Every structure is written in C-alpha cells, then in structure tokens.
Amino acid sequence: MKSLIQIRVDPPSGTIILDRPGQANAITRYGLEQLKQALEDLRQQKSIRAVILTGSGPVFSAGTDLVELEETRSDADCDLQWQADAVCFQEVLMMMLRFPKPIIAALNGPARGTAAGLVLACDMVIAAESASLGFPEVKLGLVAGVSAPLLRFRIGAARAARLLLGGQPLAASEMHRQGLACEVVTDDLVWARAHEMASEMEELVPEAITMTKRLLNETLGESLATEMSVGAALMATARTTEFARQGLEKWREGRGQG
C-alpha cells in the first residue's frame, strides 16, 4: 500500500508531511496509523529536537477521507469500524499531546475537520497567509467529537461553539488573533519559520522541554481524555445517522459537479 505520510529529517527538526496532494491530503485510517508510526520514529531520534507537521501542496489537509467514509457505509460492520476510527483518532491526538518533543504545525494551507484537530494537538502553529482552520462536520451531518474538547481548551467555550456550530473557517489572521497561531508568515516561508523555531530549541534542555509540555498538556489529565472518549462515541454514532447519509450524498453530488 502506497505511503500516505512522508518523513523529512533536517536536524534539529524532523518533518511529517501529509502526502496525498491529489486528494487534498485527505486522511484515511491507514494514514492515521502511518502518522502514529512516524511520530514514534522521530521520538527515538536524538538529533530531532522538534517535529514539524505540514501538508504537501497548497492544502494542509481536507480532513477525513470522505470517499473512504462513504465506502465504509456499505460494510456490514460499519458501526464497529467507525467506532474504531474515532478511537484511533483520539489516540493520535493524545499521543501528540503527550509527545516528549515540541510539535510545530507548519500550516501551509486550509485544514478542515480531523486535520484541524491535528493542528490543535500541536504545541505551536506557524500559519501561512493562505491558511485557515475549520470544522465543517455539521454541514455534513457529522460531529467533530474528538476535536471539540481540545478546541474548547485552546480558545474557550464561546469561541469554540461559534466555530463548531457555525461551520465557518477561521482565516490565518483570525487564528492569530484568537491565539491559535503563534505567527502568520508568507506562504513560501511557513516551513522555514517552523524549522527556525525548532533550531532555537536546540540550545534548550530537552528534559526541561519535556516537563514543560507535561505541565501544559498532561495537567488536563483524565478530564480531557474522558471528554474525548465521549466525543469519540458521538463522532461514531453521528456517522450512522440518516442526516450523515444525506450529507455525504450532497457532498458527493457537489464533488461530481466540480
């Protein structure tokens, strides 16, 4: 099976690239498993002081591969598969939050749905001017169950509700204003700035960085994990509904017209 994730090593950074440009870097269940393995590989490399997460081409990622999602609907055990998918996504986000090294999102373009959740799990975000962040699930009859608690943690309940219930994306400038992005740079400089930030960490004490990440993320403890588990169940349940079937059909029709 073709690799959907590429790894680039440029000490002191290691870059994980979502690499399906022909499909807007849409994330399959196989891609999530590859992302887990890529994180584990870079965790073990001592020369890597920070990990950069980015996308190939002009888009960070369109999020969950809706083609795969729709195809799964015809499976007899689709309910179990969707539950497994939601749990896997939760595991990836928790793995990122607990990762001992800083993770920097080089947000090179739009990030939607589950991809936006990946951005939220990064410690820092460098956004290109063309970047944006959005959760369009409600437009498809779906639920951003696993990402929602993390979004609320990042920007507060009121702002999270507006983003999750409205379905409208945030532009890079608005991401910066709301604290979701550290910096906004021109599109051609987004990876370079992330790598520069990783290089700045080369002079810092790795153990202190790891403990600081624990202070920032693990103090959420069981509360976030519990909320994500509830969200995973809702995320999977929403995929079984008639509303989701209609939403995916509408998406497919629009895609055919495009």
FIROSE-54174 format. One line per 4 residues: number of its first residue (from 1); their letters; for each residue y, x, z of N, C-alpha, C. Coordinates in nm, 3 decimals, padded with zeros to 5 digits. Each point is the difference from the previous one (the first is absolute). Layout:
! FIROSE-54174
NUM> A> Y,X,Z,Y,X,Z,Y,X,Z; ...
***
This chain:
! FIROSE-54174
1> MKSL> -00.119,00.084,00.000,00.119,-00.084,00.000,00.125,00.088,00.000; 00.097,-00.035,-00.085,00.120,00.080,-00.015,00.080,00.004,00.130; 00.049,00.119,00.033,00.081,00.015,00.120,00.132,-00.073,-00.016; 00.036,-00.074,00.102,00.125,-00.076,-00.002,00.108,00.068,00.084
5> IQIR> -00.039,00.105,00.069,00.090,00.076,00.087,-00.006,00.146,-00.041; 00.116,00.062,-00.012,00.007,00.143,-00.028,00.063,00.072,00.119; -00.045,00.123,00.023,00.057,00.082,00.108,00.064,00.123,-00.061; 00.121,00.028,00.042,00.072,00.119,-00.043,00.035,00.081,00.125
9> VDPP> -00.036,00.128,-00.001,00.025,00.086,00.117,00.110,00.100,-00.033; 00.110,-00.011,00.072,00.115,00.092,-00.013,00.045,00.037,00.140; -00.076,00.086,00.069,00.033,00.029,00.140,00.150,00.027,00.018; 00.059,-00.059,00.104,-00.066,-00.067,00.113,-00.024,-00.149,-00.018
13> SGTI> 00.016,-00.053,-00.121,-00.028,-00.143,-00.019,-00.126,-00.019,-00.082; -00.063,-00.113,00.023,-00.109,-00.046,-00.085,00.037,-00.139,-00.046; -00.013,-00.027,-00.129,00.044,-00.128,-00.054,-00.119,-00.085,-00.044; 00.000,-00.124,00.045,-00.098,-00.099,-00.045,00.071,-00.089,-00.102
17> ILDR> -00.057,-00.006,-00.120,00.062,-00.074,-00.109,-00.085,-00.121,-00.036; 00.059,-00.119,00.009,-00.065,-00.120,-00.050,00.006,00.008,-00.152; -00.116,00.012,-00.064,-00.001,00.043,-00.140,-00.071,-00.099,-00.092; 00.062,-00.115,-00.016,-00.044,-00.098,-00.101,00.125,-00.051,-00.073
21> PGQA> 00.073,00.087,-00.065,00.128,-00.041,-00.059,-00.012,-00.114,-00.100; -00.114,-00.009,-00.069,-00.019,-00.107,-00.096,-00.013,-00.137,00.064; -00.032,-00.002,00.130,-00.012,-00.125,00.076,00.103,-00.005,00.113; 00.113,00.067,-00.019,00.107,00.005,00.101,-00.053,00.049,00.134
25> NAIT> -00.100,00.091,-00.005,-00.060,00.058,00.120,-00.054,-00.106,00.096; -00.050,-00.110,-00.056,-00.058,-00.106,00.083,-00.117,00.057,00.081; -00.013,-00.050,00.122,-00.094,00.057,00.097,-00.129,-00.081,00.004; -00.110,00.063,-00.035,-00.132,-00.063,00.009,-00.065,00.037,00.133
29> RYGL> -00.110,-00.065,00.031,-00.071,00.035,00.124,-00.056,00.143,-00.009; -00.040,00.041,-00.119,-00.044,00.139,-00.019,00.116,00.096,00.022; 00.119,-00.040,-00.044,00.118,00.084,00.020,00.032,00.019,00.147; -00.017,-00.105,00.081,00.023,00.012,00.144,-00.098,00.098,00.064
33> EQLK> -00.125,-00.005,-00.044,-00.099,00.094,00.054,00.037,00.143,-00.039; 00.048,00.018,-00.123,00.043,00.133,-00.044,00.121,00.047,00.080; 00.090,-00.091,00.031,00.117,00.036,00.080,-00.042,00.049,00.138; -00.096,-00.067,00.060,-00.054,00.045,00.129,-00.052,00.144,-00.010
37> QALE> -00.077,00.027,-00.105,-00.059,00.132,-00.017,00.107,00.105,-00.025; 00.102,-00.035,-00.077,00.109,00.094,-00.028,00.074,00.037,00.129; 00.024,-00.097,00.084,00.066,00.028,00.128,-00.086,00.093,00.086; -00.130,-00.026,00.002,-00.090,00.084,00.079,-00.002,00.142,-00.054
41> DLRQ> -00.002,00.015,-00.132,00.000,00.134,-00.061,00.125,00.078,00.038; 00.116,-00.065,-00.006,00.126,00.069,00.030,00.017,00.023,00.150; -00.059,-00.086,00.080,00.007,00.019,00.146,-00.064,00.132,00.039; -00.106,00.040,-00.070,-00.075,00.119,00.037,00.061,00.130,-00.054
45> QKSI> 00.097,-00.010,-00.090,00.059,00.121,-00.059,00.116,00.048,00.087; -00.017,00.116,00.061,00.101,00.051,00.092,00.131,00.035,-00.070; -00.006,00.032,-00.129,00.123,00.037,-00.071,00.088,-00.120,-00.030; -00.055,-00.119,00.016,00.075,-00.124,-00.026,00.063,-00.048,00.129
49> RAVI> 00.132,-00.001,00.003,00.072,-00.041,00.120,00.048,-00.145,-00.007; 00.008,-00.054,-00.121,00.039,-00.140,-00.018,-00.062,-00.053,-00.129; -00.027,-00.129,-00.002,-00.059,-00.064,-00.117,00.104,-00.089,-00.067; 00.008,00.009,-00.132,00.089,-00.084,-00.079,-00.084,-00.104,-00.073
53> LTGS> 00.043,-00.124,00.006,-00.067,-00.108,-00.072,00.093,-00.053,-00.108; -00.045,-00.001,-00.124,00.084,-00.045,-00.111,-00.085,-00.065,-00.107; 00.065,-00.050,-00.104,-00.070,-00.064,-00.110,00.022,00.074,-00.130; -00.089,-00.023,-00.095,00.011,00.062,-00.131,00.083,-00.090,-00.092
57> GPVF> 00.096,00.060,-00.071,00.083,-00.079,-00.090,00.119,-00.060,00.071; 00.060,-00.105,-00.057,00.123,-00.058,00.054,-00.020,-00.100,00.113; -00.126,-00.029,00.035,-00.030,-00.099,00.104,-00.078,00.068,00.111; 00.035,-00.031,00.125,-00.081,00.050,00.111,-00.135,-00.070,-00.003
61> SAGT> 00.002,-00.133,00.011,-00.123,-00.077,-00.015,00.032,-00.149,00.002; -00.071,-00.074,-00.085,00.015,-00.145,-00.003,-00.076,-00.067,00.114; -00.074,00.078,00.079,-00.075,-00.057,00.112,-00.145,-00.030,-00.037; -00.058,-00.097,00.067,-00.140,-00.035,-00.023,-00.026,-00.029,-00.148
65> DLVE> -00.110,00.051,-00.050,-00.040,-00.026,-00.138,-00.041,-00.147,-00.010; 00.088,-00.081,-00.059,-00.026,-00.144,-00.008,-00.112,-00.034,-00.097; -00.025,00.087,-00.096,-00.114,-00.021,-00.090,-00.130,00.008,00.080; -00.012,00.103,00.083,-00.118,00.013,00.085,-00.010,-00.117,00.097
69> LEET> 00.115,-00.040,00.055,00.002,-00.111,00.095,-00.050,-00.128,-00.065; 00.046,-00.027,-00.120,-00.041,-00.121,-00.071,-00.147,00.006,-00.039; -00.047,00.116,-00.043,-00.141,00.014,-00.038,-00.092,-00.021,00.120; 00.046,00.041,00.118,-00.081,-00.016,00.120,-00.020,-00.147,00.034
73> RSDA> 00.094,-00.085,-00.039,-00.009,-00.142,00.032,-00.130,-00.064,-00.051; -00.056,00.053,-00.107,-00.122,-00.057,-00.058,-00.127,00.047,00.071; 00.012,00.094,00.091,-00.116,00.051,00.073,-00.043,-00.099,00.108; -00.129,-00.010,00.021,-00.051,-00.093,00.101,00.044,00.039,00.141
77> DCDL> 00.013,00.130,00.024,00.037,00.047,00.134,00.146,00.047,00.003; 00.087,-00.068,-00.077,00.140,00.046,-00.008,00.070,-00.004,00.135; -00.034,-00.098,00.085,00.064,-00.008,00.132,-00.025,00.127,00.081; -00.125,00.046,-00.003,-00.035,00.122,00.074,00.069,00.121,-00.061
81> QWQA> 00.010,00.004,-00.132,00.064,00.113,-00.066,00.148,00.004,00.032; 00.066,-00.113,00.000,00.143,-00.003,00.030,00.027,00.039,00.145; -00.089,-00.040,00.090,00.014,00.043,00.139,-00.016,00.151,00.010; -00.098,00.055,-00.071,-00.020,00.145,00.001,00.120,00.072,-00.060
85> DAVC> 00.059,-00.056,-00.105,00.118,00.061,-00.062,00.116,00.005,00.099; 00.021,-00.112,00.071,00.111,-00.006,00.095,-00.019,00.099,00.114; -00.123,00.011,00.049,-00.030,00.095,00.107,00.019,00.143,-00.048; -00.042,00.028,-00.123,00.017,00.134,-00.056,00.148,00.036,-00.009
89> FQEV> 00.081,-00.094,-00.044,00.144,00.026,-00.010,00.059,00.025,00.138; -00.043,-00.076,00.099,00.044,00.022,00.137,-00.038,00.141,00.047; -00.121,00.042,-00.031,-00.046,00.133,00.040,00.084,00.110,-00.064; 00.038,-00.019,-00.127,00.084,00.099,-00.067,00.135,00.013,00.069
93> LMMM> 00.064,-00.114,00.030,00.131,00.004,00.065,-00.008,00.066,00.138; -00.103,-00.035,00.077,-00.015,00.061,00.132,-00.030,00.148,-00.012; -00.077,00.040,-00.101,-00.028,00.142,-00.022,00.130,00.075,-00.029; 00.088,-00.060,-00.077,00.128,00.063,-00.032,00.088,00.011,00.125
97> LRFP> 00.004,-00.105,00.080,00.082,00.001,00.121,-00.049,00.105,00.100; -00.132,00.021,00.002,-00.059,00.095,00.095,-00.021,00.138,-00.059; 00.038,00.018,-00.126,-00.017,00.128,-00.067,00.079,00.108,00.072; -00.058,00.119,00.026,00.067,00.100,00.082,00.119,00.069,-00.066
101> KPII> 00.013,-00.014,-00.131,00.110,00.063,-00.071,00.096,-00.107,-00.052; 00.127,00.034,-00.017,00.094,-00.098,-00.056,-00.041,-00.043,-00.141; 00.018,-00.126,-00.029,-00.022,-00.054,-00.134,00.135,-00.048,-00.054; 00.037,00.052,-00.115,00.129,-00.032,-00.061,-00.026,-00.079,-00.128
105> AALN> 00.057,-00.118,-00.010,-00.010,-00.075,-00.124,00.109,00.048,-00.095; -00.041,00.049,-00.117,00.095,00.030,-00.107,-00.002,-00.124,-00.089; 00.084,-00.095,00.034,-00.004,-00.132,-00.062,00.070,00.007,-00.136; -00.079,00.023,-00.102,00.051,00.029,-00.133,00.033,-00.124,-00.082
109> GPAR> -00.026,-00.118,00.055,00.027,-00.124,-00.073,-00.039,-00.119,00.086; -00.017,-00.118,-00.060,-00.035,-00.119,00.076,-00.133,00.012,00.073; -00.005,-00.052,00.122,-00.124,-00.011,00.078,-00.013,-00.145,00.044; -00.113,-00.061,-00.031,-00.019,-00.140,00.030,-00.128,-00.024,00.080
113> GTAA> 00.004,-00.103,00.082,-00.120,-00.044,00.071,-00.064,00.107,00.085; -00.128,00.026,-00.024,-00.072,00.099,00.079,00.062,00.139,-00.015; 00.058,00.029,-00.116,00.065,00.129,-00.018,00.122,00.013,00.091; 00.072,-00.111,00.019,00.112,00.001,00.094,-00.049,00.026,00.141
117> GLVL> -00.119,-00.051,00.031,-00.061,00.028,00.131,-00.029,00.147,00.017; -00.046,00.066,-00.105,-00.024,00.144,00.007,00.130,00.075,00.029; 00.108,-00.044,-00.062,00.131,00.064,00.024,00.041,-00.016,00.146; -00.022,-00.119,00.055,00.036,-00.025,00.140,-00.079,00.088,00.096
121> ACDM> -00.121,00.039,-00.039,-00.084,00.084,00.087,00.038,00.147,-00.007; 00.087,00.035,-00.093,00.048,00.139,-00.007,00.105,00.024,00.108; 00.013,00.125,00.041,00.095,00.034,00.106,00.144,00.004,-00.050; 00.017,00.041,-00.124,00.132,00.010,-00.061,-00.008,-00.044,-00.145
125> VIAA> 00.108,-00.054,-00.052,00.004,-00.046,-00.139,00.121,00.059,-00.070; -00.026,00.069,-00.111,00.105,00.044,-00.090,-00.007,-00.093,-00.121; 00.104,-00.076,-00.023,-00.003,-00.101,-00.105,00.080,00.044,-00.122; -00.058,-00.018,-00.117,00.075,00.021,-00.124,00.096,-00.117,-00.017
129> ESAS> 00.104,00.021,-00.079,00.097,-00.106,-00.022,-00.065,-00.123,-00.063; -00.107,00.020,-00.076,-00.068,-00.111,-00.065,-00.105,-00.066,00.089; -00.018,00.051,00.120,-00.104,-00.050,00.090,00.038,-00.135,00.059; -00.102,-00.073,00.040,00.020,-00.125,00.072,-00.129,-00.032,00.075
133> LGFP> 00.013,-00.088,00.098,-00.113,-00.034,00.087,-00.008,-00.151,00.010; -00.118,-00.056,-00.023,-00.010,-00.144,00.006,-00.139,-00.051,00.031; -00.004,-00.122,00.054,-00.126,-00.066,00.034,-00.003,-00.136,-00.071; -00.049,-00.002,-00.125,00.000,-00.124,-00.079,-00.121,-00.090,00.026
137> EVKL> -00.078,00.031,00.102,-00.124,-00.075,00.023,00.022,-00.151,00.007; 00.108,-00.042,00.067,00.021,-00.144,00.018,00.015,-00.072,-00.134; 00.044,00.070,-00.102,00.014,-00.060,-00.133,-00.134,-00.025,-00.066; -00.104,00.066,00.050,-00.134,-00.012,-00.057,-00.095,-00.078,00.090
141> GLVA> 00.053,-00.057,00.108,-00.086,-00.070,00.094,-00.078,00.093,00.090; 00.046,00.124,00.013,-00.068,00.100,00.081,00.083,00.033,00.125; -00.055,00.083,00.086,00.066,00.036,00.126,-00.003,00.151,00.018; 00.114,00.058,00.034,00.009,00.145,00.027,-00.038,00.025,00.146
145> GVSA> -00.121,-00.041,00.035,-00.039,-00.005,00.141,-00.002,00.132,00.072; -00.052,00.104,-00.064,-00.014,00.129,00.068,00.134,00.073,00.007; 00.082,-00.015,-00.102,00.128,00.071,-00.004,00.107,-00.065,00.088; -00.011,-00.132,00.021,00.106,-00.074,00.070,00.032,00.056,00.139
149> PLLR> -00.099,00.028,00.086,00.033,00.053,00.132,00.072,00.135,-00.008; -00.039,00.082,-00.098,00.063,00.130,-00.015,00.144,-00.014,-00.050; 00.021,-00.094,-00.089,00.137,-00.025,-00.048,00.088,-00.048,00.114; -00.052,-00.090,00.082,00.078,-00.049,00.115,00.033,00.113,00.096
153> FRIG> -00.094,00.092,00.018,00.026,00.116,00.086,00.110,00.088,-00.058; 00.002,00.015,-00.131,00.097,00.089,-00.064,00.142,-00.057,00.000; 00.014,-00.131,-00.027,00.137,-00.053,-00.020,00.032,-00.123,00.085; -00.093,-00.045,00.084,00.028,-00.116,00.084,-00.046,-00.130,-00.063
157> AARA> -00.016,-00.101,00.083,-00.060,-00.126,-00.042,00.084,-00.075,-00.103; 00.132,-00.007,00.021,00.084,-00.080,-00.089,00.002,00.057,-00.142; 00.019,00.130,-00.010,00.002,00.063,-00.132,-00.137,-00.005,-00.066; -00.104,00.018,00.080,-00.136,-00.007,-00.054,-00.029,-00.139,-00.055
161> ARLL> 00.042,-00.102,00.072,-00.022,-00.137,-00.045,00.069,-00.025,-00.133; 00.121,00.049,-00.013,00.074,-00.019,-00.126,-00.073,00.065,-00.117; -00.055,00.118,00.023,-00.067,00.074,-00.107,-00.136,-00.060,-00.032; -00.073,-00.043,00.103,-00.135,-00.053,-00.020,-00.001,-00.144,-00.051
165> LGGQ> 00.092,-00.081,00.050,00.002,-00.141,-00.037,00.080,-00.026,-00.127; 00.096,00.089,-00.028,00.080,-00.019,-00.119,-00.063,00.056,-00.125; -00.082,00.103,00.016,-00.068,00.060,-00.114,00.087,00.084,-00.090; 00.126,00.022,00.041,00.091,00.078,-00.083,-00.001,00.147,00.044
169> PLAA> 00.001,00.095,-00.093,-00.006,00.142,00.037,00.134,00.054,00.050; -00.008,00.109,00.072,00.118,00.075,00.044,00.023,00.117,-00.094; 00.121,00.015,-00.048,00.035,00.116,-00.081,00.008,00.123,00.090; 00.001,00.116,-00.062,00.001,00.126,00.076,00.119,00.008,00.094
173> SEMH> 00.117,-00.041,-00.045,00.119,00.008,00.085,-00.014,-00.090,00.123; -00.062,-00.117,-00.018,-00.020,-00.091,00.112,-00.109,00.052,00.092; -00.102,00.064,-00.056,-00.101,00.064,00.084,00.064,00.103,00.092; 00.092,00.077,-00.056,00.069,00.102,00.080,00.085,-00.065,00.108
177> RQGL> 00.070,-00.107,-00.036,00.087,-00.067,00.096,-00.080,-00.059,00.116; -00.120,-00.049,-00.028,-00.081,-00.061,00.104,-00.091,00.099,00.072; 00.009,00.127,-00.036,-00.076,00.103,00.071,-00.141,00.021,-00.051; -00.034,-00.058,-00.115,-00.134,00.019,-00.056,-00.009,00.127,-00.084
181> ACEV> 00.113,00.054,-00.040,00.003,00.126,-00.076,00.095,00.097,00.068; -00.043,00.126,00.010,00.087,00.104,00.059,00.114,00.035,-00.095; -00.034,00.011,-00.128,00.096,00.044,-00.100,-00.029,-00.071,-00.132; 00.103,-00.011,-00.082,-00.014,-00.047,-00.138,00.050,00.111,-00.091
185> VTDD> -00.082,00.039,-00.096,00.036,00.109,-00.091,-00.023,-00.046,-00.144; 00.048,00.078,-00.094,-00.025,-00.033,-00.140,-00.149,00.008,-00.029; -00.045,-00.075,-00.100,-00.143,-00.011,-00.027,-00.067,00.136,-00.023; 00.070,00.092,-00.064,-00.061,00.128,-00.033,-00.013,00.093,00.119
189> LVWA> 00.061,-00.036,00.113,-00.002,00.089,00.116,-00.087,-00.052,00.115; -00.064,-00.115,-00.017,-00.067,-00.063,00.114,-00.114,00.085,00.054; -00.086,00.054,-00.087,-00.109,00.084,00.052,00.054,00.131,00.055; 00.096,00.060,-00.069,00.055,00.128,00.043,00.062,-00.011,00.139
193> RAHE> 00.068,-00.111,00.026,00.061,-00.018,00.132,-00.107,-00.019,00.107; -00.106,-00.072,-00.034,-00.110,-00.017,00.096,-00.066,00.134,00.030; -00.020,00.081,-00.104,-00.058,00.133,00.020,00.093,00.088,00.083; 00.129,-00.010,-00.024,00.097,00.076,00.079,-00.008,-00.039,00.147
197> MASE> -00.016,-00.129,00.025,-00.013,-00.048,00.138,-00.128,00.056,00.064; -00.108,00.005,-00.078,-00.125,00.057,00.051,00.019,00.148,00.032; 00.076,00.070,-00.084,00.024,00.143,00.022,00.079,00.024,00.127; 00.090,-00.091,00.032,00.079,00.012,00.124,-00.091,-00.005,00.123
201> MEEL> -00.113,-00.067,-00.012,-00.093,-00.014,00.113,-00.088,00.123,00.018; 00.004,00.090,-00.098,-00.083,00.119,00.008,00.041,00.088,00.118; 00.126,-00.008,00.041,00.049,00.081,00.110,-00.020,-00.066,00.137; -00.052,-00.122,-00.001,-00.019,-00.074,00.124,-00.141,00.020,00.053
205> VPEA> -00.021,-00.037,00.125,-00.130,00.018,00.065,-00.090,-00.119,-00.034; -00.113,00.023,-00.068,-00.087,-00.110,-00.043,-00.045,-00.091,00.114; -00.034,00.062,00.114,-00.047,-00.080,00.114,00.108,-00.094,00.051; 00.124,00.048,-00.002,00.111,-00.084,00.046,00.024,-00.115,-00.097
209> ITMT> -00.015,00.027,-00.129,00.015,-00.106,-00.100,-00.107,-00.107,00.021; -00.124,00.044,00.022,-00.110,-00.095,00.021,00.026,-00.086,00.122; 00.044,00.061,00.110,00.025,-00.077,00.121,00.117,-00.095,-00.017; 00.101,00.042,-00.077,00.114,-00.087,-00.025,-00.041,-00.121,-00.084
213> KRLL> -00.089,00.023,-00.099,-00.051,-00.113,-00.078,-00.077,-00.097,00.091; -00.076,00.054,00.092,-00.072,-00.086,00.093,00.097,-00.082,00.083; 00.109,00.064,00.042,00.100,-00.070,00.079,00.062,-00.115,-00.079; 00.027,00.026,-00.129,00.065,-00.100,-00.084,-00.094,-00.115,-00.038
217> NETL> -00.125,00.033,-00.027,-00.092,-00.099,-00.058,-00.108,-00.051,00.094; -00.063,00.090,00.075,-00.114,-00.043,00.079,00.039,-00.074,00.127; 00.129,00.010,00.038,00.044,-00.077,00.115,-00.005,-00.150,-00.030; -00.007,-00.034,-00.129,-00.019,-00.140,-00.037,-00.139,-00.047,00.043
221> GESL> -00.092,00.097,-00.002,-00.134,-00.020,00.055,-00.073,-00.122,-00.051; -00.065,-00.068,00.093,-00.086,-00.111,-00.036,00.078,-00.119,-00.054; 00.126,-00.010,00.036,00.080,-00.115,-00.046,00.006,-00.007,-00.151; 00.038,00.112,-00.065,00.010,00.001,-00.146,-00.136,-00.019,-00.064
225> ATEM> -00.101,00.068,00.054,-00.135,-00.012,-00.056,-00.050,-00.144,00.007; 00.029,-00.068,00.112,-00.041,-00.139,00.015,00.072,-00.089,-00.098; 00.132,00.021,-00.014,00.078,-00.080,-00.094,-00.047,00.022,-00.143; -00.034,00.124,-00.033,-00.050,00.029,-00.133,-00.136,-00.064,-00.024
229> SVGA> -00.083,-00.006,00.103,-00.132,-00.064,-00.014,00.015,-00.149,-00.028; 00.093,-00.063,00.073,00.028,-00.142,-00.026,00.054,-00.016,-00.141; 00.089,00.091,-00.038,00.057,-00.004,-00.134,-00.104,00.020,-00.109; -00.097,00.088,00.026,-00.106,00.024,-00.097,-00.082,-00.127,-00.023
233> ALMA> -00.027,-00.073,00.109,-00.076,-00.124,-00.012,00.079,-00.103,-00.082; 00.130,-00.011,00.026,00.084,-00.093,-00.076,00.011,00.042,-00.146; 00.011,00.131,-00.022,00.008,00.053,-00.136,-00.124,-00.037,-00.079; -00.117,00.015,00.061,-00.126,-00.033,-00.067,-00.013,-00.150,-00.020
237> TART> 00.036,-00.080,00.102,-00.012,-00.145,-00.010,00.089,-00.056,-00.110; 00.122,00.054,-00.011,00.094,-00.050,-00.100,-00.056,00.015,-00.141; -00.080,00.103,-00.023,-00.055,00.024,-00.133,-00.103,-00.105,-00.040; -00.052,-00.076,00.098,-00.102,-00.100,-00.030,00.062,-00.136,-00.035
241> TEFA> 00.129,-00.015,00.015,00.062,-00.131,-00.013,00.026,-00.041,-00.144; 00.020,-00.129,-00.018,00.036,-00.053,-00.132,00.138,00.050,-00.043; 00.089,00.019,00.098,00.133,00.051,-00.032,-00.008,00.139,-00.062; -00.090,00.083,00.054,-00.017,00.134,-00.055,-00.059,-00.006,-00.140
245> RQGL> -00.096,-00.090,-00.021,-00.059,-00.014,-00.133,00.108,-00.038,-00.102; 00.084,-00.095,00.037,00.107,-00.043,-00.090,00.101,00.112,-00.023; 00.031,00.073,00.108,00.096,00.110,-00.012,-00.049,00.110,-00.093; -00.128,00.032,00.011,-00.057,00.104,-00.085,-00.010,-00.047,-00.146
249> EKWR> -00.029,-00.129,-00.018,-00.002,-00.054,-00.137,00.138,00.007,-00.063; 00.102,-00.033,00.078,00.137,00.008,-00.049,00.036,00.144,-00.033; -00.044,00.093,00.085,00.026,00.142,-00.027,-00.069,00.043,-00.129; -00.126,-00.041,-00.018,-00.074,00.037,-00.119,00.065,-00.054,-00.127
253> EGRG> 00.046,-00.125,00.006,00.066,-00.060,-00.115,00.129,00.075,-00.036; 00.076,00.034,00.106,00.124,00.075,-00.023,-00.027,00.138,-00.056; -00.108,00.060,00.047,-00.037,00.133,-00.049,-00.041,-00.006,-00.146; -00.069,-00.107,-00.037,-00.042,-00.016,-00.138,00.119,-00.017,-00.093
257> QG> 00.104,-00.066,00.051,00.118,-00.022,-00.082,00.082,00.127,-00.014; -00.011,00.089,00.104,00.077,00.124,-00.003,-00.054,00.098,-00.097
***
